[in-house]
Amino acid sequence: MAHIWLYQRMQQSEKLLAMPSTVIKSHSYIPDDATLTITFVTGKVYRYYKVTENQYHEFKKAFSKGTYFNKYIKPYHAFKEVTT
């Protein structure tokens, strides 16, 4: 039954993906807007704009999401804190 719930969650337009990381708690990507949303383990949430689908796929494949993020996304993309 758990796999059915997971499949239904993945059908949503914005997928929230948790991962083992010491810095990043979860992330989601909206391809239509090229927007990457990162939730950090601190609870802060940021949106990064104009992140290409290729960059997002490379981020997902990276062994260390934090290293990839700090090297290829954070320095090159406008962002905004959206923590409520």
N, C-alpha and C positions, 0 to 999 in steps of 0.2 A: 504493500500500500504506500510505503514511503516514496517509492519510485514514481508513482502516479502523481503525488503531490509535487515532487520536484519537477516533473515534466510540465505540470500546469503552471508552476512558477516561472519556468523558462519561457513560456509562451507570452509573457508580458512584454510590452515594448521596451521597458527599461529593466534590464536584468541586474539584480544585486548579487554579486559574487563574493563570497567570503573566501579567505585564503590564510594559510599559515604564514604569518609575517610578523616581525617585531615592530614594524612601523605602520603598515597598511592593514586595516581591519577588513575592509571590503571595497569594492569598486563597481561601477556600472557605466555603461556607454550607450549614448543615443546616436546612432549613425546619421540620422536625418539632420541633426544639429551639430554633429562632430564634437560632442561634448562628453568629456570624461569626468565622472564624479568619483572622488576618492574620499572614503571615510577612514580617518587615521585612528590608531588605537587610543589616542587621547580623547576621542569623541568629536573632534573638529571635522567638518565636512567642507571640501573645496570642489569647485567646478573649474575644469581646465577646458579652454575653448580652442577650436580649430585643430583638434587632435584627429589625424587621419585614421581611417580604418586600419591601414597597414601598421601604423604606430601602435594602435590598440592591440592588434593581434600579436605584435612583437612583445608588447608589455605582458600580455597574458602568457606567452610562451617562455618568457624570461625566467631563469632559475631564481633570481632574486628580483622580485617586483620593486622593492625599494631602491636598489641600485639602478635598475633601468629607469624608473621614474625620476630619480635625482639627476641622471645623466642625460636623458633624452626628452623628457617631458617638462619638468619644472622650469628649467632655464629658458625654454623656447615658447611657452604658451601663456597667454594672458589667463588670469585666474581670478576667482572671487570666492571669499569665504561665505558659505551659505548655512553655517551652523545656526540652529534656532535656539 
